[in-house]
Amino acid sequence: MPSRFKPNRMDLFALLAIAVTTFFFWRAALDAAGLYVSWKPMSATEIVLGCLGWVIATFAPITLAVVFWRWSKRLQKAWLLHLMVMPLAFAIFTIGSDLILFAAGSRDFDDTLGGPILQAVALLLLAVIGYYSAVVYTALKRWSAAANRG
């Protein structure tokens, strides 16, 4: 019988972070998208690339943190996995934001005051801070349990 999916605290943290940042930054992303489309005619390919870049930059880093947290629970020594989270999350964020800029034909997000990537930056920071806070909390909990036994 297959096991059922049980969300852990990192899953719940990610869902809450996505919900809160979406509430605060959705309007800025829509305004920026409207500005890019009105600024120059965009082909369907450019629109798809821009949307794909936005999804990657916004949701991939926090998804990476959740996936790596689950994988780390299966490994005896997960320190290498923990070390890879920040550089991979930043690389994914950069790839997504570069896709948005390529599709928009812009060099930076100054003309939109960062609208397309405000939520992405917030989720990147929350993903990295949340992930490493969980790592430190788990390590301190294990060390405390070991000290109490010994």
Accessible surface in RSA format (square Angstrom, percent):
REM  Atomic radii and reference values for relative SASA: ProtOr
REM  Chains: A
REM  Algorithm: Lee & Richards
REM  Probe-radius: 1.40
REM  Slices: 20
REM RES _ NUM      All-atoms   Total-Side   Main-Chain    Non-polar    All polar
REM                ABS   REL    ABS   REL    ABS   REL    ABS   REL    ABS   REL
RES MET A   1   226.32 117.2 144.91  95.9  81.42 193.8 116.51  99.1 109.81 145.5
RES PRO A   2   121.99  88.9 101.97  93.0  20.02  72.8 113.63  93.8   8.36  51.9
RES SER A   3   111.71  94.4  76.67 102.3  35.03  80.7  52.51 111.8  59.20  82.9
RES ARG A   4   209.83  88.1 187.81  95.7  22.02  52.4  74.22 101.4 135.61  82.2
RES PHE A   5   142.09  71.1 113.56  70.3  28.53  74.2 120.97  73.3  21.11  60.4
RES LYS A   6   165.23  80.6 156.70  96.1   8.53  20.3  99.66  89.7  65.56  69.8
RES PRO A   7    71.79  52.3  52.46  47.8  19.33  70.3  52.46  43.3  19.33 120.1
RES ASN A   8    42.42  29.3  33.52  32.4   8.90  21.4  36.33  87.4   6.09   5.9
RES ARG A   9   170.58  71.6 163.30  83.2   7.28  17.3  79.27 108.3  91.32  55.3
RES MET A  10    12.30   6.4   7.61   5.0   4.69  11.2   7.63   6.5   4.68   6.2
RES ASP A  11    11.06   7.7   9.07   9.0   1.99   4.7   8.96  21.1   2.10   2.1
RES LEU A  12    97.94  54.5  93.38  66.8   4.56  11.5  94.01  66.0   3.93  10.6
RES PHE A  13    68.86  34.5  63.00  39.0   5.86  15.2  68.27  41.4   0.59   1.7
RES ALA A  14     7.04   6.5   7.04  10.9   0.00   0.0   7.04   9.9   0.00   0.0
RES LEU A  15   113.95  63.5 109.77  78.5   4.18  10.5 110.08  77.3   3.88  10.4
RES LEU A  16   115.87  64.5 111.66  79.9   4.21  10.6 115.16  80.9   0.70   1.9
RES ALA A  17     6.46   5.9   0.99   1.5   5.47  12.4   6.17   8.7   0.29   0.8
RES ILE A  18    45.51  25.9  45.51  33.9   0.00   0.0  45.51  32.8   0.00   0.0
RES ALA A  19    59.54  54.7  45.82  70.7  13.71  31.2  53.64  75.5   5.89  15.6
RES VAL A  20    66.31  43.6  63.63  57.6   2.68   6.5  66.31  57.6   0.00   0.0
RES THR A  21     6.43   4.6   6.22   6.3   0.21   0.5   6.43   8.6   0.00   0.0
RES THR A  22    43.89  31.2  43.73  44.3   0.15   0.4  41.45  55.7   2.44   3.7
RES PHE A  23   163.74  81.9 137.02  84.9  26.73  69.6 145.15  88.0  18.60  53.2
RES PHE A  24   134.53  67.3 108.38  67.1  26.15  68.0 110.57  67.0  23.96  68.6
RES PHE A  25    53.93  27.0  53.86  33.4   0.07   0.2  53.86  32.7   0.07   0.2
RES TRP A  26   113.63  45.6 113.58  55.0   0.05   0.1  98.21  52.4  15.42  25.0
RES ARG A  27   162.42  68.2 161.03  82.1   1.40   3.3  69.75  95.3  92.67  56.2
RES ALA A  28    29.52  27.1  20.44  31.5   9.08  20.7  26.49  37.3   3.03   8.0
RES ALA A  29    13.34  12.3   9.11  14.1   4.23   9.6   9.43  13.3   3.90  10.3
RES LEU A  30    78.38  43.7  70.27  50.3   8.11  20.4  70.59  49.6   7.79  21.0
RES ASP A  31    79.12  55.4  66.42  66.1  12.70  30.0  33.09  77.9  46.03  45.9
RES ALA A  32     4.13   3.8   0.76   1.2   3.36   7.7   3.65   5.1   0.48   1.3
RES ALA A  33    50.48  46.4  44.54  68.7   5.94  13.5  49.95  70.3   0.53   1.4
RES GLY A  34    40.35  49.8   0.00   N/A  40.35  49.8  35.40  97.1   4.95  11.1
RES LEU A  35    80.27  44.7  75.52  54.0   4.75  11.9  78.83  55.4   1.44   3.9
RES TYR A  36    12.20   5.7  11.79   6.7   0.42   1.1  11.79   8.9   0.42   0.5
RES VAL A  37    79.61  52.4  72.38  65.5   7.23  17.4  72.38  62.9   7.23  19.6
RES SER A  38    91.34  77.2  52.74  70.4  38.61  88.9  50.82 108.2  40.52  56.8
RES TRP A  39   137.64  55.2 107.40  52.0  30.24  71.0  84.99  45.3  52.65  85.4
RES LYS A  40    58.22  28.4  56.86  34.9   1.36   3.2  43.17  38.9  15.05  16.0
RES PRO A  41   129.76  94.6 108.39  98.8  21.37  77.7 116.33  96.0  13.42  83.4
RES MET A  42    34.14  17.7  10.20   6.8  23.94  57.0   9.65   8.2  24.49  32.4
RES SER A  43    59.82  50.5  46.20  61.7  13.62  31.4  51.55 109.8   8.26  11.6
RES ALA A  44    78.16  71.9  65.94 101.8  12.22  27.8  69.65  98.1   8.51  22.5
RES THR A  45    91.46  65.0  86.45  87.6   5.01  11.9  55.75  74.9  35.71  54.0
RES GLU A  46    45.94  26.4  45.94  34.8   0.00   0.0  12.50  24.2  33.44  27.3
RES ILE A  47    75.38  42.9  72.37  53.9   3.00   7.2  74.70  53.8   0.68   1.8
RES VAL A  48    98.03  64.5  95.19  86.2   2.84   6.8  97.35  84.6   0.69   1.9
RES LEU A  49    45.26  25.2  45.26  32.4   0.00   0.0  45.26  31.8   0.00   0.0
RES GLY A  50    13.31  16.4   0.00   N/A  13.31  16.4  11.43  31.4   1.88   4.2
RES CYS A  51    74.07  56.0  70.35  78.5   3.72   8.7  25.32  64.2  48.75  52.6
RES LEU A  52    86.43  48.1  82.19  58.8   4.24  10.7  85.60  60.1   0.82   2.2
RES GLY A  53     0.00   0.0   0.00   N/A   0.00   0.0   0.00   0.0   0.00   0.0
RES TRP A  54    46.73  18.8  46.73  22.6   0.00   0.0  46.42  24.7   0.31   0.5
RES VAL A  55    70.81  46.6  70.37  63.7   0.44   1.1  70.37  61.1   0.44   1.2
RES ILE A  56    44.39  25.3  43.10  32.1   1.30   3.1  44.39  32.0   0.00   0.0
RES ALA A  57     0.19   0.2   0.19   0.3   0.00   0.0   0.19   0.3   0.00   0.0
RES THR A  58     0.11   0.1   0.05   0.0   0.06   0.1   0.00   0.0   0.11   0.2
RES PHE A  59    51.52  25.8  51.49  31.9   0.04   0.1  51.52  31.2   0.00   0.0
RES ALA A  60    26.64  24.5  19.43  30.0   7.20  16.4  24.63  34.7   2.00   5.3
RES PRO A  61     0.19   0.1   0.07   0.1   0.12   0.4   0.07   0.1   0.12   0.7
RES ILE A  62     3.02   1.7   3.02   2.2   0.00   0.0   3.02   2.2   0.00   0.0
RES THR A  63    71.60  50.9  68.50  69.4   3.10   7.4  54.72  73.5  16.88  25.5
RES LEU A  64    25.08  14.0  20.45  14.6   4.64  11.7  24.61  17.3   0.47   1.3
RES ALA A  65     0.77   0.7   0.77   1.2   0.00   0.0   0.77   1.1   0.00   0.0
RES VAL A  66    25.66  16.9  25.46  23.0   0.21   0.5  25.46  22.1   0.21   0.6
RES VAL A  67    53.27  35.1  52.24  47.3   1.03   2.5  53.27  46.3   0.00   0.0
RES PHE A  68     9.99   5.0   9.99   6.2   0.00   0.0   9.99   6.1   0.00   0.0
RES TRP A  69    20.55   8.2  20.55   9.9   0.00   0.0  12.14   6.5   8.41  13.6
RES ARG A  70    67.15  28.2  63.29  32.3   3.86   9.2  29.37  40.1  37.78  22.9
RES TRP A  71   117.97  47.3 117.10  56.7   0.87   2.0  97.85  52.2  20.12  32.6
RES SER A  72     9.84   8.3   2.80   3.7   7.04  16.2   0.75   1.6   9.09  12.7
RES LYS A  73   108.23  52.8  75.07  46.1  33.17  79.0  63.29  57.0  44.94  47.9
RES ARG A  74   189.74  79.7 152.42  77.7  37.32  88.9  60.44  82.6 129.30  78.4
RES LEU A  75    92.83  51.7  78.45  56.1  14.37  36.1  80.71  56.7  12.12  32.6
RES GLN A  76   171.81  96.1 139.43 101.9  32.38  77.1  51.88 110.4 119.93  91.0
RES LYS A  77   159.87  78.0 136.16  83.5  23.71  56.5  86.04  77.4  73.84  78.7
RES ALA A  78    12.78  11.7   5.85   9.0   6.93  15.8   6.51   9.2   6.27  16.6
RES TRP A  79   152.73  61.3 149.86  72.5   2.86   6.7 132.63  70.7  20.09  32.6
RES LEU A  80   103.28  57.5 103.25  73.9   0.03   0.1 103.25  72.5   0.03   0.1
RES LEU A  81    21.26  11.8  18.85  13.5   2.41   6.0  19.27  13.5   1.99   5.4
RES HIS A  82    33.66  18.4  33.66  23.4   0.00   0.0  18.22  18.8  15.44  18.0
RES LEU A  83   112.10  62.4 101.58  72.7  10.52  26.4 102.25  71.8   9.85  26.5
RES MET A  84    70.65  36.6  69.95  46.3   0.70   1.7  51.31  43.6  19.33  25.6
RES VAL A  85     0.65   0.4   0.65   0.6   0.00   0.0   0.65   0.6   0.00   0.0
RES MET A  86    99.81  51.7  99.72  66.0   0.09   0.2  65.12  55.4  34.69  46.0
RES PRO A  87    80.86  58.9  68.94  62.8  11.92  43.3  76.92  63.5   3.94  24.5
RES LEU A  88    66.81  37.2  66.78  47.8   0.03   0.1  66.81  46.9   0.00   0.0
RES ALA A  89     0.39   0.4   0.39   0.6   0.00   0.0   0.39   0.5   0.00   0.0
RES PHE A  90   120.17  60.1 120.17  74.4   0.00   0.0 120.17  72.9   0.00   0.0
RES ALA A  91    44.20  40.6  38.61  59.6   5.59  12.7  43.95  61.9   0.25   0.7
RES ILE A  92    41.59  23.7  41.29  30.8   0.30   0.7  41.59  30.0   0.00   0.0
RES PHE A  93    21.76  10.9  21.76  13.5   0.00   0.0  21.76  13.2   0.00   0.0
RES THR A  94    48.29  34.3  47.78  48.4   0.51   1.2  46.54  62.5   1.75   2.6
RES ILE A  95   100.77  57.3  97.85  72.9   2.91   7.0  99.97  72.0   0.80   2.2
RES GLY A  96     0.00   0.0   0.00   N/A   0.00   0.0   0.00   0.0   0.00   0.0
RES SER A  97    10.59   8.9  10.59  14.1   0.00   0.0   2.16   4.6   8.43  11.8
RES ASP A  98    78.20  54.8  73.56  73.2   4.63  11.0  26.23  61.7  51.97  51.8
RES LEU A  99    40.81  22.7  39.18  28.0   1.63   4.1  40.39  28.4   0.41   1.1
RES ILE A 100     9.58   5.5   9.19   6.8   0.39   0.9   9.19   6.6   0.39   1.1
RES LEU A 101    26.32  14.7  25.89  18.5   0.43   1.1  25.95  18.2   0.37   1.0
RES PHE A 102   147.32  73.7 128.17  79.4  19.15  49.8 136.73  82.9  10.59  30.3
RES ALA A 103     0.43   0.4   0.40   0.6   0.04   0.1   0.40   0.6   0.04   0.1
RES ALA A 104     2.41   2.2   1.71   2.6   0.70   1.6   2.06   2.9   0.35   0.9
RES GLY A 105    50.30  62.0   0.00   N/A  50.30  62.0  26.67  73.2  23.62  52.9
RES SER A 106    22.58  19.1   6.65   8.9  15.93  36.7   5.33  11.4  17.25  24.2
RES ARG A 107   224.64  94.3 196.43 100.1  28.22  67.2  82.22 112.4 142.42  86.3
RES ASP A 108    62.99  44.1  61.93  61.6   1.06   2.5  25.41  59.8  37.58  37.5
RES PHE A 109    21.29  10.7  18.13  11.2   3.16   8.2  19.01  11.5   2.28   6.5
RES ASP A 110   106.72  74.8  93.92  93.5  12.80  30.3  30.83  72.6  75.89  75.7
RES ASP A 111    72.87  51.0  43.77  43.6  29.11  68.8  45.84 107.9  27.03  27.0
RES THR A 112    15.45  11.0   0.35   0.4  15.10  36.0   5.65   7.6   9.81  14.8
RES LEU A 113   157.91  87.9 137.05  98.0  20.86  52.4 145.25 102.0  12.66  34.1
RES GLY A 114    13.63  16.8   0.00   N/A  13.63  16.8  11.97  32.8   1.66   3.7
RES GLY A 115     4.11   5.1   0.00   N/A   4.11   5.1   3.10   8.5   1.01   2.3
RES PRO A 116     9.59   7.0   8.45   7.7   1.14   4.1   8.93   7.4   0.66   4.1
RES ILE A 117    26.52  15.1  26.52  19.8   0.00   0.0  26.52  19.1   0.00   0.0
RES LEU A 118    68.24  38.0  65.68  47.0   2.56   6.4  65.77  46.2   2.48   6.7
RES GLN A 119     2.21   1.2   1.68   1.2   0.53   1.3   1.25   2.7   0.95   0.7
RES ALA A 120     0.11   0.1   0.05   0.1   0.05   0.1   0.05   0.1   0.05   0.1
RES VAL A 121    56.77  37.4  56.77  51.4   0.00   0.0  56.77  49.3   0.00   0.0
RES ALA A 122    21.75  20.0  16.33  25.2   5.43  12.3  21.29  30.0   0.46   1.2
RES LEU A 123     0.00   0.0   0.00   0.0   0.00   0.0   0.00   0.0   0.00   0.0
RES LEU A 124    17.88  10.0  17.83  12.8   0.05   0.1  17.83  12.5   0.05   0.1
RES LEU A 125    99.33  55.3  99.20  71.0   0.13   0.3  99.33  69.8   0.00   0.0
RES LEU A 126    63.08  35.1  63.08  45.1   0.00   0.0  63.08  44.3   0.00   0.0
RES ALA A 127     1.64   1.5   0.63   1.0   1.01   2.3   1.51   2.1   0.14   0.4
RES VAL A 128    22.41  14.7  22.41  20.3   0.00   0.0  22.41  19.5   0.00   0.0
RES ILE A 129   107.88  61.4 102.99  76.7   4.88  11.8 107.46  77.4   0.42   1.1
RES GLY A 130    12.23  15.1   0.00   N/A  12.23  15.1   8.22  22.5   4.02   9.0
RES TYR A 131     0.02   0.0   0.00   0.0   0.02   0.1   0.00   0.0   0.02   0.0
RES TYR A 132    54.39  25.4  53.85  30.6   0.53   1.4  51.01  38.3   3.38   4.2
RES SER A 133    62.70  53.0  51.06  68.1  11.65  26.8  36.99  78.8  25.71  36.0
RES ALA A 134    23.66  21.8  17.42  26.9   6.24  14.2  23.11  32.5   0.55   1.5
RES VAL A 135    31.22  20.5  28.83  26.1   2.39   5.8  30.22  26.3   1.01   2.7
RES VAL A 136    85.33  56.1  83.61  75.7   1.71   4.1  85.33  74.1   0.00   0.0
RES TYR A 137   118.37  55.3 115.66  65.8   2.71   7.0  89.37  67.2  29.00  35.7
RES THR A 138    28.82  20.5  28.45  28.8   0.37   0.9  21.16  28.4   7.66  11.6
RES ALA A 139    29.80  27.4  24.80  38.3   4.99  11.4  29.44  41.5   0.36   0.9
RES LEU A 140   100.85  56.2  97.43  69.7   3.42   8.6  97.67  68.6   3.18   8.6
RES LYS A 141   114.66  55.9 106.63  65.4   8.02  19.1  76.09  68.5  38.56  41.1
RES ARG A 142   154.35  64.8 148.21  75.6   6.14  14.6  56.80  77.6  97.55  59.1
RES TRP A 143   170.14  68.3 165.38  80.0   4.76  11.2 137.10  73.1  33.04  53.6
RES SER A 144    59.58  50.3  51.24  68.4   8.34  19.2  31.66  67.4  27.92  39.1
RES ALA A 145    46.82  43.0  40.21  62.1   6.61  15.0  45.46  64.0   1.36   3.6
RES ALA A 146    51.23  47.1  41.89  64.6   9.34  21.3  43.18  60.8   8.05  21.3
RES ALA A 147    77.27  71.0  47.62  73.5  29.66  67.5  59.19  83.4  18.08  47.9
RES ASN A 148   126.36  87.1  91.50  88.4  34.86  83.9  28.94  69.6  97.43  94.2
RES ARG A 149   190.95  80.2 154.06  78.5  36.89  87.8  81.52 111.4 109.43  66.3
RES GLY A 150   100.16 123.5   0.00   N/A 100.16 123.5  56.74 155.7  43.42  97.2
END  Absolute sums over single chains surface
CHAIN  1 A     9835.9       8489.3       1346.6       7214.4       2621.5
END  Absolute sums over all chains
TOTAL          9835.9       8489.3       1346.6       7214.4       2621.5
